[in-house]
């Protein structure tokens, strides 16, 4: 009797097969460097993943405040999604080194580099990092072009399927749903922005280049003289002159950029400052990629066509 009791206890403890109930696999722990990548991971991974973003929606992806908790998060990750093209160069490498997690090491199935397969714009022919320019491998803000979001989503689905083959059919189905949603919305967004085709705009950072090209807008200046370098009075004087001569009436700023500088330029040019975030969650009601892009397009349409 004693032996049977012990065996029963052991079986219960180690979790012996218990009838017809299928063991439920724990969701994959997916870590994305930024909330936009996290939103795609959620769309593709569905219930099979648990997604965390390292950067806050209101943080600049180039300059994220690295914290010890990020190391713990990375240590426990099954999958890491990074933007790539040196977007996170200033903060991610030391965190990764400290996290000591081979599952997300470079080249592992659990390591996803979003820029893979993206046609990078503004690849510099020569580059001087000492000047502070942060776009060494081309412009890393490619996700605001919905067609690029589809490329990244496919990349995520491919990697998740390799890490968790049992859920591959779910990821495939979720990818198809996401692509269909983007295709439908893209047609809508293009229609909404069609009357603004050729509109001249100014941005703080070079972060709307892919969006401008997709929707036919023309970025005539940026308030930063170079990506990552703060605006100088002489550069702003040049921006103001260009805006006047080119009739640019809109300046786009993201939550972490210096709105005051944009306001000063706007006052002198009769332009409007538009608050647009490229990160889901920074502005209420923008938790999914589609909701985020709805916000981006709606804000642009209001700013460019509002007073017509
Ligand atoms: Zn940048």
py3Dmol code that shows the C-alpha trace and the ligand (Angstrom):
import py3Dmol

protein = """\
ATOM      1  CA  UNK A   1       0.000   0.000   0.000  1.00  0.00           C
ATOM      2  CA  UNK A   2       2.811   2.290   0.941  1.00  0.00           C
ATOM      3  CA  UNK A   3       4.548   1.803  -2.413  1.00  0.00           C
ATOM      4  CA  UNK A   4       1.399   2.574  -4.382  1.00  0.00           C
ATOM      5  CA  UNK A   5       0.841   5.789  -2.431  1.00  0.00           C
ATOM      6  CA  UNK A   6       4.398   6.896  -3.131  1.00  0.00           C
ATOM      7  CA  UNK A   7       4.110   6.131  -6.829  1.00  0.00           C
ATOM      8  CA  UNK A   8       0.831   8.012  -7.052  1.00  0.00           C
ATOM      9  CA  UNK A   9       2.445  10.972  -5.369  1.00  0.00           C
ATOM     10  CA  UNK A  10       5.451  10.882  -7.747  1.00  0.00           C
ATOM     11  CA  UNK A  11       3.236  10.634 -10.832  1.00  0.00           C
ATOM     12  CA  UNK A  12       1.193  13.620  -9.728  1.00  0.00           C
ATOM     13  CA  UNK A  13       4.328  15.624  -8.978  1.00  0.00           C
ATOM     14  CA  UNK A  14       6.096  15.063 -12.300  1.00  0.00           C
ATOM     15  CA  UNK A  15       2.894  15.429 -14.257  1.00  0.00           C
ATOM     16  CA  UNK A  16       2.338  11.990 -15.752  1.00  0.00           C
ATOM     17  CA  UNK A  17       0.004  11.725 -18.768  1.00  0.00           C
ATOM     18  CA  UNK A  18      -3.499  12.329 -17.472  1.00  0.00           C
ATOM     19  CA  UNK A  19      -6.083  10.903 -19.810  1.00  0.00           C
ATOM     20  CA  UNK A  20      -7.293  12.641 -22.976  1.00  0.00           C
ATOM     21  CA  UNK A  21      -6.366  16.211 -21.967  1.00  0.00           C
ATOM     22  CA  UNK A  22      -3.731  17.491 -24.399  1.00  0.00           C
ATOM     23  CA  UNK A  23      -0.812  19.216 -22.705  1.00  0.00           C
ATOM     24  CA  UNK A  24      -0.993  22.921 -23.453  1.00  0.00           C
ATOM     25  CA  UNK A  25       2.311  24.416 -24.596  1.00  0.00           C
ATOM     26  CA  UNK A  26       3.275  27.583 -22.770  1.00  0.00           C
ATOM     27  CA  UNK A  27       3.120  30.640 -25.016  1.00  0.00           C
ATOM     28  CA  UNK A  28       6.425  31.715 -26.552  1.00  0.00           C
ATOM     29  CA  UNK A  29       8.015  34.662 -24.852  1.00  0.00           C
ATOM     30  CA  UNK A  30       8.575  37.201 -27.628  1.00  0.00           C
ATOM     31  CA  UNK A  31      10.499  40.393 -26.917  1.00  0.00           C
ATOM     32  CA  UNK A  32      10.474  43.259 -29.417  1.00  0.00           C
ATOM     33  CA  UNK A  33      12.764  46.243 -29.130  1.00  0.00           C
ATOM     34  CA  UNK A  34       9.972  48.694 -30.028  1.00  0.00           C
ATOM     35  CA  UNK A  35       6.149  48.724 -29.701  1.00  0.00           C
ATOM     36  CA  UNK A  36       5.580  48.791 -33.484  1.00  0.00           C
ATOM     37  CA  UNK A  37       7.455  45.499 -33.865  1.00  0.00           C
ATOM     38  CA  UNK A  38       5.593  44.166 -30.815  1.00  0.00           C
ATOM     39  CA  UNK A  39       2.244  44.965 -32.455  1.00  0.00           C
ATOM     40  CA  UNK A  40       3.200  42.872 -35.502  1.00  0.00           C
ATOM     41  CA  UNK A  41       4.364  40.019 -33.237  1.00  0.00           C
ATOM     42  CA  UNK A  42       0.969  40.044 -31.489  1.00  0.00           C
ATOM     43  CA  UNK A  43      -0.876  40.015 -34.817  1.00  0.00           C
ATOM     44  CA  UNK A  44       1.118  37.025 -36.105  1.00  0.00           C
ATOM     45  CA  UNK A  45       1.667  35.135 -32.843  1.00  0.00           C
ATOM     46  CA  UNK A  46      -1.863  35.453 -31.457  1.00  0.00           C
ATOM     47  CA  UNK A  47      -2.470  33.262 -28.398  1.00  0.00           C
ATOM     48  CA  UNK A  48       0.724  31.283 -29.017  1.00  0.00           C
ATOM     49  CA  UNK A  49       2.907  34.174 -27.900  1.00  0.00           C
ATOM     50  CA  UNK A  50       3.331  36.592 -25.029  1.00  0.00           C
ATOM     51  CA  UNK A  51       4.842  39.838 -26.311  1.00  0.00           C
ATOM     52  CA  UNK A  52       6.820  42.512 -24.501  1.00  0.00           C
ATOM     53  CA  UNK A  53       8.440  45.647 -25.921  1.00  0.00           C
ATOM     54  CA  UNK A  54      11.635  47.032 -24.401  1.00  0.00           C
ATOM     55  CA  UNK A  55      11.158  50.651 -25.520  1.00  0.00           C
ATOM     56  CA  UNK A  56       8.209  52.667 -24.279  1.00  0.00           C
ATOM     57  CA  UNK A  57       5.896  54.052 -27.010  1.00  0.00           C
ATOM     58  CA  UNK A  58       7.074  57.544 -26.085  1.00  0.00           C
ATOM     59  CA  UNK A  59      10.785  56.719 -26.340  1.00  0.00           C
ATOM     60  CA  UNK A  60      13.082  57.377 -29.300  1.00  0.00           C
ATOM     61  CA  UNK A  61      14.084  53.954 -30.668  1.00  0.00           C
ATOM     62  CA  UNK A  62      17.613  55.248 -31.241  1.00  0.00           C
ATOM     63  CA  UNK A  63      18.079  56.294 -27.599  1.00  0.00           C
ATOM     64  CA  UNK A  64      16.204  53.932 -25.291  1.00  0.00           C
ATOM     65  CA  UNK A  65      16.899  54.151 -21.570  1.00  0.00           C
ATOM     66  CA  UNK A  66      18.531  50.748 -20.865  1.00  0.00           C
ATOM     67  CA  UNK A  67      17.441  49.191 -17.555  1.00  0.00           C
ATOM     68  CA  UNK A  68      18.448  46.083 -15.553  1.00  0.00           C
ATOM     69  CA  UNK A  69      14.884  44.790 -16.009  1.00  0.00           C
ATOM     70  CA  UNK A  70      15.540  44.687 -19.776  1.00  0.00           C
ATOM     71  CA  UNK A  71      18.340  42.165 -19.140  1.00  0.00           C
ATOM     72  CA  UNK A  72      15.963  39.916 -17.196  1.00  0.00           C
ATOM     73  CA  UNK A  73      13.339  40.195 -19.951  1.00  0.00           C
ATOM     74  CA  UNK A  74      15.919  39.299 -22.624  1.00  0.00           C
ATOM     75  CA  UNK A  75      17.286  36.428 -20.518  1.00  0.00           C
ATOM     76  CA  UNK A  76      13.819  34.798 -20.445  1.00  0.00           C
ATOM     77  CA  UNK A  77      12.979  35.428 -24.118  1.00  0.00           C
ATOM     78  CA  UNK A  78      12.401  32.668 -26.649  1.00  0.00           C
ATOM     79  CA  UNK A  79      12.410  35.195 -29.493  1.00  0.00           C
ATOM     80  CA  UNK A  80      13.821  38.685 -29.980  1.00  0.00           C
ATOM     81  CA  UNK A  81      12.662  41.025 -32.744  1.00  0.00           C
ATOM     82  CA  UNK A  82      14.898  43.996 -33.484  1.00  0.00           C
ATOM     83  CA  UNK A  83      14.513  46.670 -36.139  1.00  0.00           C
ATOM     84  CA  UNK A  84      18.040  46.210 -37.393  1.00  0.00           C
ATOM     85  CA  UNK A  85      20.040  48.561 -39.626  1.00  0.00           C
ATOM     86  CA  UNK A  86      21.664  49.863 -36.428  1.00  0.00           C
ATOM     87  CA  UNK A  87      18.384  51.332 -35.116  1.00  0.00           C
ATOM     88  CA  UNK A  88      19.184  49.984 -31.635  1.00  0.00           C
ATOM     89  CA  UNK A  89      22.988  50.225 -31.861  1.00  0.00           C
ATOM     90  CA  UNK A  90      23.243  52.718 -29.004  1.00  0.00           C
ATOM     91  CA  UNK A  91      21.561  50.573 -26.352  1.00  0.00           C
ATOM     92  CA  UNK A  92      20.750  46.965 -27.304  1.00  0.00           C
ATOM     93  CA  UNK A  93      24.202  45.285 -27.676  1.00  0.00           C
ATOM     94  CA  UNK A  94      25.292  45.612 -23.995  1.00  0.00           C
ATOM     95  CA  UNK A  95      21.854  44.427 -22.802  1.00  0.00           C
ATOM     96  CA  UNK A  96      22.091  41.387 -25.074  1.00  0.00           C
ATOM     97  CA  UNK A  97      25.555  40.538 -23.876  1.00  0.00           C
ATOM     98  CA  UNK A  98      24.462  40.657 -20.233  1.00  0.00           C
ATOM     99  CA  UNK A  99      21.338  38.585 -20.934  1.00  0.00           C
ATOM    100  CA  UNK A 100      23.406  35.471 -21.875  1.00  0.00           C
ATOM    101  CA  UNK A 101      20.597  33.849 -23.864  1.00  0.00           C
ATOM    102  CA  UNK A 102      21.677  31.640 -26.756  1.00  0.00           C
ATOM    103  CA  UNK A 103      18.068  31.319 -28.029  1.00  0.00           C
ATOM    104  CA  UNK A 104      18.192  34.928 -29.227  1.00  0.00           C
ATOM    105  CA  UNK A 105      21.841  34.998 -30.294  1.00  0.00           C
ATOM    106  CA  UNK A 106      22.633  36.411 -33.720  1.00  0.00           C
ATOM    107  CA  UNK A 107      21.752  33.812 -36.372  1.00  0.00           C
ATOM    108  CA  UNK A 108      19.533  31.718 -34.069  1.00  0.00           C
ATOM    109  CA  UNK A 109      15.919  31.021 -35.202  1.00  0.00           C
ATOM    110  CA  UNK A 110      14.830  33.048 -32.175  1.00  0.00           C
ATOM    111  CA  UNK A 111      16.527  36.190 -33.447  1.00  0.00           C
ATOM    112  CA  UNK A 112      14.496  38.227 -35.935  1.00  0.00           C
ATOM    113  CA  UNK A 113      16.023  41.211 -37.708  1.00  0.00           C
ATOM    114  CA  UNK A 114      13.116  43.199 -39.143  1.00  0.00           C
ATOM    115  CA  UNK A 115      15.197  45.001 -41.770  1.00  0.00           C
ATOM    116  CA  UNK A 116      15.938  41.667 -43.496  1.00  0.00           C
ATOM    117  CA  UNK A 117      14.319  41.809 -46.920  1.00  0.00           C
ATOM    118  CA  UNK A 118      13.476  45.517 -46.713  1.00  0.00           C
ATOM    119  CA  UNK A 119      14.720  47.786 -49.507  1.00  0.00           C
ATOM    120  CA  UNK A 120      16.566  50.324 -47.379  1.00  0.00           C
ATOM    121  CA  UNK A 121      16.339  53.979 -48.398  1.00  0.00           C
ATOM    122  CA  UNK A 122      19.060  56.602 -47.942  1.00  0.00           C
ATOM    123  CA  UNK A 123      21.972  54.171 -47.643  1.00  0.00           C
ATOM    124  CA  UNK A 124      24.955  56.494 -47.260  1.00  0.00           C
ATOM    125  CA  UNK A 125      27.809  56.141 -49.749  1.00  0.00           C
ATOM    126  CA  UNK A 126      30.256  57.480 -47.225  1.00  0.00           C
ATOM    127  CA  UNK A 127      29.614  57.809 -43.545  1.00  0.00           C
ATOM    128  CA  UNK A 128      31.159  59.675 -40.634  1.00  0.00           C
ATOM    129  CA  UNK A 129      29.822  58.389 -37.326  1.00  0.00           C
ATOM    130  CA  UNK A 130      31.886  60.966 -35.421  1.00  0.00           C
ATOM    131  CA  UNK A 131      29.434  63.656 -36.540  1.00  0.00           C
ATOM    132  CA  UNK A 132      26.655  61.877 -34.643  1.00  0.00           C
ATOM    133  CA  UNK A 133      24.608  60.678 -37.615  1.00  0.00           C
ATOM    134  CA  UNK A 134      22.614  57.634 -36.510  1.00  0.00           C
ATOM    135  CA  UNK A 135      21.515  56.259 -39.918  1.00  0.00           C
ATOM    136  CA  UNK A 136      24.713  54.425 -40.859  1.00  0.00           C
ATOM    137  CA  UNK A 137      23.087  51.576 -42.800  1.00  0.00           C
ATOM    138  CA  UNK A 138      20.237  53.514 -44.389  1.00  0.00           C
ATOM    139  CA  UNK A 139      16.989  54.818 -42.932  1.00  0.00           C
ATOM    140  CA  UNK A 140      15.670  52.356 -40.296  1.00  0.00           C
ATOM    141  CA  UNK A 141      12.151  53.872 -40.004  1.00  0.00           C
ATOM    142  CA  UNK A 142      10.622  51.636 -42.669  1.00  0.00           C
ATOM    143  CA  UNK A 143       7.590  50.275 -40.836  1.00  0.00           C
ATOM    144  CA  UNK A 144       5.353  53.267 -41.618  1.00  0.00           C
ATOM    145  CA  UNK A 145       5.148  51.948 -45.179  1.00  0.00           C
ATOM    146  CA  UNK A 146       2.396  49.308 -44.884  1.00  0.00           C
ATOM    147  CA  UNK A 147       4.031  47.169 -47.589  1.00  0.00           C
ATOM    148  CA  UNK A 148       7.147  46.966 -45.435  1.00  0.00           C
ATOM    149  CA  UNK A 149       4.981  45.918 -42.474  1.00  0.00           C
ATOM    150  CA  UNK A 150       3.836  42.951 -44.596  1.00  0.00           C
ATOM    151  CA  UNK A 151       7.470  41.967 -45.274  1.00  0.00           C
ATOM    152  CA  UNK A 152       8.320  42.154 -41.575  1.00  0.00           C
ATOM    153  CA  UNK A 153       5.169  40.198 -40.645  1.00  0.00           C
ATOM    154  CA  UNK A 154       6.184  37.395 -43.047  1.00  0.00           C
ATOM    155  CA  UNK A 155       9.670  37.354 -41.535  1.00  0.00           C
ATOM    156  CA  UNK A 156       8.162  37.068 -38.038  1.00  0.00           C
ATOM    157  CA  UNK A 157       5.810  34.248 -39.115  1.00  0.00           C
ATOM    158  CA  UNK A 158       8.743  32.359 -40.635  1.00  0.00           C
ATOM    159  CA  UNK A 159      10.881  32.580 -37.494  1.00  0.00           C
ATOM    160  CA  UNK A 160       8.031  31.819 -35.068  1.00  0.00           C
ATOM    161  CA  UNK A 161       7.210  28.707 -37.120  1.00  0.00           C
ATOM    162  CA  UNK A 162      10.786  27.509 -36.808  1.00  0.00           C
ATOM    163  CA  UNK A 163      10.858  28.111 -33.054  1.00  0.00           C
ATOM    164  CA  UNK A 164       7.389  26.600 -32.448  1.00  0.00           C
ATOM    165  CA  UNK A 165       6.586  24.261 -35.371  1.00  0.00           C
ATOM    166  CA  UNK A 166       3.441  22.979 -33.621  1.00  0.00           C
ATOM    167  CA  UNK A 167       1.848  26.431 -34.063  1.00  0.00           C
ATOM    168  CA  UNK A 168       3.046  26.991 -37.642  1.00  0.00           C
ATOM    169  CA  UNK A 169      -0.457  26.724 -39.139  1.00  0.00           C
ATOM    170  CA  UNK A 170      -1.739  29.350 -36.678  1.00  0.00           C
ATOM    171  CA  UNK A 171       1.050  31.756 -37.625  1.00  0.00           C
ATOM    172  CA  UNK A 172       0.362  31.181 -41.326  1.00  0.00           C
ATOM    173  CA  UNK A 173      -3.348  31.882 -40.878  1.00  0.00           C
ATOM    174  CA  UNK A 174      -2.663  34.992 -38.778  1.00  0.00           C
ATOM    175  CA  UNK A 175      -0.241  36.273 -41.432  1.00  0.00           C
ATOM    176  CA  UNK A 176      -2.905  35.868 -44.125  1.00  0.00           C
ATOM    177  CA  UNK A 177      -5.416  37.767 -41.960  1.00  0.00           C
ATOM    178  CA  UNK A 178      -2.907  40.555 -41.305  1.00  0.00           C
ATOM    179  CA  UNK A 179      -1.970  40.870 -44.988  1.00  0.00           C
ATOM    180  CA  UNK A 180      -5.612  41.032 -46.042  1.00  0.00           C
ATOM    181  CA  UNK A 181      -6.303  43.738 -43.444  1.00  0.00           C
ATOM    182  CA  UNK A 182      -3.303  45.798 -44.585  1.00  0.00           C
ATOM    183  CA  UNK A 183      -4.251  45.469 -48.262  1.00  0.00           C
ATOM    184  CA  UNK A 184      -7.800  46.634 -47.579  1.00  0.00           C
ATOM    185  CA  UNK A 185      -6.679  49.541 -45.417  1.00  0.00           C
ATOM    186  CA  UNK A 186      -3.866  50.599 -47.755  1.00  0.00           C
ATOM    187  CA  UNK A 187      -6.384  51.218 -50.542  1.00  0.00           C
ATOM    188  CA  UNK A 188      -8.443  53.309 -48.094  1.00  0.00           C
ATOM    189  CA  UNK A 189      -5.406  55.274 -46.839  1.00  0.00           C
ATOM    190  CA  UNK A 190      -4.241  55.997 -50.384  1.00  0.00           C
ATOM    191  CA  UNK A 191      -7.684  57.272 -51.279  1.00  0.00           C
ATOM    192  CA  UNK A 192      -7.762  59.535 -48.210  1.00  0.00           C
ATOM    193  CA  UNK A 193      -4.341  60.991 -48.961  1.00  0.00           C
ATOM    194  CA  UNK A 194      -4.790  61.256 -52.733  1.00  0.00           C
ATOM    195  CA  UNK A 195      -5.930  64.936 -52.581  1.00  0.00           C
ATOM    196  CA  UNK A 196      -2.669  65.747 -50.738  1.00  0.00           C
ATOM    197  CA  UNK A 197      -0.420  64.203 -53.363  1.00  0.00           C
ATOM    198  CA  UNK A 198       2.695  66.361 -53.819  1.00  0.00           C
ATOM    199  CA  UNK A 199       2.097  68.255 -50.550  1.00  0.00           C
ATOM    200  CA  UNK A 200       5.335  69.588 -49.109  1.00  0.00           C
ATOM    201  CA  UNK A 201       5.976  68.711 -45.498  1.00  0.00           C
ATOM    202  CA  UNK A 202       8.715  69.082 -42.899  1.00  0.00           C
ATOM    203  CA  UNK A 203       9.625  66.511 -40.254  1.00  0.00           C
ATOM    204  CA  UNK A 204      11.771  66.753 -37.135  1.00  0.00           C
ATOM    205  CA  UNK A 205      13.822  63.606 -37.826  1.00  0.00           C
ATOM    206  CA  UNK A 206      14.168  61.577 -41.024  1.00  0.00           C
ATOM    207  CA  UNK A 207      11.458  59.239 -39.821  1.00  0.00           C
ATOM    208  CA  UNK A 208       8.690  59.676 -42.410  1.00  0.00           C
ATOM    209  CA  UNK A 209      10.695  59.037 -45.588  1.00  0.00           C
ATOM    210  CA  UNK A 210       9.077  55.673 -46.383  1.00  0.00           C
ATOM    211  CA  UNK A 211       5.597  57.007 -45.627  1.00  0.00           C
ATOM    212  CA  UNK A 212       6.117  60.071 -47.835  1.00  0.00           C
ATOM    213  CA  UNK A 213       7.194  57.949 -50.764  1.00  0.00           C
ATOM    214  CA  UNK A 214       4.323  55.465 -50.397  1.00  0.00           C
ATOM    215  CA  UNK A 215       1.687  58.228 -50.267  1.00  0.00           C
ATOM    216  CA  UNK A 216       3.241  60.783 -52.626  1.00  0.00           C
ATOM    217  CA  UNK A 217       4.186  63.486 -50.106  1.00  0.00           C
ATOM    218  CA  UNK A 218       7.354  65.538 -50.428  1.00  0.00           C
ATOM    219  CA  UNK A 219       9.607  66.105 -47.404  1.00  0.00           C
ATOM    220  CA  UNK A 220      11.446  69.354 -48.149  1.00  0.00           C
ATOM    221  CA  UNK A 221      13.381  69.713 -44.882  1.00  0.00           C
ATOM    222  CA  UNK A 222      14.042  68.173 -41.467  1.00  0.00           C
ATOM    223  CA  UNK A 223      14.552  70.259 -38.323  1.00  0.00           C
ATOM    224  CA  UNK A 224      17.561  68.098 -37.452  1.00  0.00           C
ATOM    225  CA  UNK A 225      20.476  68.939 -39.755  1.00  0.00           C
ATOM    226  CA  UNK A 226      21.389  65.222 -39.732  1.00  0.00           C
ATOM    227  CA  UNK A 227      19.620  62.227 -38.112  1.00  0.00           C
ATOM    228  CA  UNK A 228      20.339  62.339 -34.382  1.00  0.00           C
ATOM    229  CA  UNK A 229      21.866  65.832 -34.375  1.00  0.00           C
ATOM    230  CA  UNK A 230      19.921  68.589 -32.598  1.00  0.00           C
ATOM    231  CA  UNK A 231      18.656  71.547 -34.680  1.00  0.00           C
ATOM    232  CA  UNK A 232      21.020  74.539 -34.788  1.00  0.00           C
ATOM    233  CA  UNK A 233      19.909  78.173 -35.292  1.00  0.00           C
ATOM    234  CA  UNK A 234      21.679  78.390 -38.665  1.00  0.00           C
ATOM    235  CA  UNK A 235      20.033  75.180 -39.884  1.00  0.00           C
ATOM    236  CA  UNK A 236      16.594  76.333 -38.691  1.00  0.00           C
ATOM    237  CA  UNK A 237      17.046  79.620 -40.588  1.00  0.00           C
ATOM    238  CA  UNK A 238      17.612  77.554 -43.710  1.00  0.00           C
ATOM    239  CA  UNK A 239      14.548  75.392 -42.934  1.00  0.00           C
ATOM    240  CA  UNK A 240      12.387  78.521 -42.561  1.00  0.00           C
ATOM    241  CA  UNK A 241      13.631  79.899 -45.880  1.00  0.00           C
ATOM    242  CA  UNK A 242      12.940  76.600 -47.645  1.00  0.00           C
ATOM    243  CA  UNK A 243       9.471  76.299 -46.108  1.00  0.00           C
ATOM    244  CA  UNK A 244       8.585  79.794 -47.295  1.00  0.00           C
ATOM    245  CA  UNK A 245       9.880  79.288 -50.825  1.00  0.00           C
ATOM    246  CA  UNK A 246       8.380  75.784 -51.164  1.00  0.00           C
ATOM    247  CA  UNK A 247       5.123  76.626 -49.388  1.00  0.00           C
ATOM    248  CA  UNK A 248       5.418  73.839 -46.807  1.00  0.00           C
ATOM    249  CA  UNK A 249       2.607  74.193 -44.290  1.00  0.00           C
ATOM    250  CA  UNK A 250       3.031  71.212 -42.008  1.00  0.00           C
ATOM    251  CA  UNK A 251       5.719  70.123 -39.496  1.00  0.00           C
ATOM    252  CA  UNK A 252       5.473  66.593 -38.095  1.00  0.00           C
ATOM    253  CA  UNK A 253       6.782  65.841 -34.602  1.00  0.00           C
ATOM    254  CA  UNK A 254       6.777  62.612 -32.612  1.00  0.00           C
ATOM    255  CA  UNK A 255       6.119  62.621 -28.819  1.00  0.00           C
ATOM    256  CA  UNK A 256       9.834  62.421 -27.865  1.00  0.00           C
ATOM    257  CA  UNK A 257      10.960  65.191 -30.225  1.00  0.00           C
ATOM    258  CA  UNK A 258      11.316  68.853 -29.293  1.00  0.00           C
ATOM    259  CA  UNK A 259       7.890  70.315 -30.039  1.00  0.00           C
ATOM    260  CA  UNK A 260       8.958  73.806 -28.950  1.00  0.00           C
ATOM    261  CA  UNK A 261      11.495  73.994 -31.774  1.00  0.00           C
ATOM    262  CA  UNK A 262       8.806  72.945 -34.245  1.00  0.00           C
ATOM    263  CA  UNK A 263       6.409  75.575 -32.810  1.00  0.00           C
ATOM    264  CA  UNK A 264       9.026  78.312 -33.232  1.00  0.00           C
ATOM    265  CA  UNK A 265       9.528  77.397 -36.881  1.00  0.00           C
ATOM    266  CA  UNK A 266       5.766  77.065 -37.398  1.00  0.00           C
ATOM    267  CA  UNK A 267       5.156  80.578 -36.008  1.00  0.00           C
ATOM    268  CA  UNK A 268       7.579  82.066 -38.509  1.00  0.00           C
ATOM    269  CA  UNK A 269       6.205  80.187 -41.486  1.00  0.00           C
ATOM    270  CA  UNK A 270       2.471  80.030 -40.769  1.00  0.00           C
ATOM    271  CA  UNK A 271       2.728  76.240 -40.623  1.00  0.00           C
ATOM    272  CA  UNK A 272       0.854  73.768 -38.405  1.00  0.00           C
ATOM    273  CA  UNK A 273       2.596  71.343 -36.040  1.00  0.00           C
ATOM    274  CA  UNK A 274       1.174  67.835 -36.376  1.00  0.00           C
ATOM    275  CA  UNK A 275       1.647  65.349 -33.511  1.00  0.00           C
ATOM    276  CA  UNK A 276       2.090  61.921 -35.014  1.00  0.00           C
ATOM    277  CA  UNK A 277       3.465  58.842 -33.304  1.00  0.00           C
ATOM    278  CA  UNK A 278       4.936  55.908 -35.169  1.00  0.00           C
ATOM    279  CA  UNK A 279       4.673  53.779 -32.042  1.00  0.00           C
ATOM    280  CA  UNK A 280       1.402  52.061 -31.100  1.00  0.00           C
ATOM    281  CA  UNK A 281       0.181  53.077 -27.669  1.00  0.00           C
ATOM    282  CA  UNK A 282       1.734  56.543 -27.489  1.00  0.00           C
ATOM    283  CA  UNK A 283      -1.587  58.028 -28.538  1.00  0.00           C
ATOM    284  CA  UNK A 284      -4.870  56.599 -27.214  1.00  0.00           C
ATOM    285  CA  UNK A 285      -6.582  54.017 -29.395  1.00  0.00           C
ATOM    286  CA  UNK A 286      -3.502  53.059 -31.407  1.00  0.00           C
ATOM    287  CA  UNK A 287      -2.614  49.648 -29.982  1.00  0.00           C
ATOM    288  CA  UNK A 288      -2.558  47.663 -33.222  1.00  0.00           C
ATOM    289  CA  UNK A 289      -0.560  48.421 -36.354  1.00  0.00           C
ATOM    290  CA  UNK A 290      -3.747  49.131 -38.318  1.00  0.00           C
ATOM    291  CA  UNK A 291      -5.068  51.511 -35.626  1.00  0.00           C
ATOM    292  CA  UNK A 292      -1.693  53.230 -35.535  1.00  0.00           C
ATOM    293  CA  UNK A 293      -1.638  53.797 -39.293  1.00  0.00           C
ATOM    294  CA  UNK A 294      -5.248  55.006 -39.134  1.00  0.00           C
ATOM    295  CA  UNK A 295      -4.031  57.661 -36.666  1.00  0.00           C
ATOM    296  CA  UNK A 296      -1.060  58.586 -38.890  1.00  0.00           C
ATOM    297  CA  UNK A 297      -3.184  58.987 -42.022  1.00  0.00           C
ATOM    298  CA  UNK A 298      -6.073  60.727 -40.223  1.00  0.00           C
ATOM    299  CA  UNK A 299      -3.724  63.286 -38.645  1.00  0.00           C
ATOM    300  CA  UNK A 300      -2.047  63.963 -41.982  1.00  0.00           C
ATOM    301  CA  UNK A 301      -5.363  64.317 -43.800  1.00  0.00           C
ATOM    302  CA  UNK A 302      -6.668  66.747 -41.142  1.00  0.00           C
ATOM    303  CA  UNK A 303      -3.441  68.754 -41.221  1.00  0.00           C
ATOM    304  CA  UNK A 304      -3.122  68.919 -44.996  1.00  0.00           C
ATOM    305  CA  UNK A 305      -6.763  69.135 -46.030  1.00  0.00           C
ATOM    306  CA  UNK A 306      -8.483  70.371 -42.875  1.00  0.00           C
ATOM    307  CA  UNK A 307      -8.897  74.020 -43.850  1.00  0.00           C
ATOM    308  CA  UNK A 308     -10.005  73.388 -47.429  1.00  0.00           C
TER     309      UNK A 308
END
"""
ligand_1 = """\
1
ZN
Zn 16.344 57.639 -37.151
"""
view = py3Dmol.view(width=600, height=400)
view.addModel(protein, "pdb")
view.setStyle({"model": 0}, {"cartoon": {"style": "trace"}})
view.addModel(ligand_1, "xyz")
view.setStyle({"model": 1}, {"stick": {}})
view.zoomTo()
view.show()
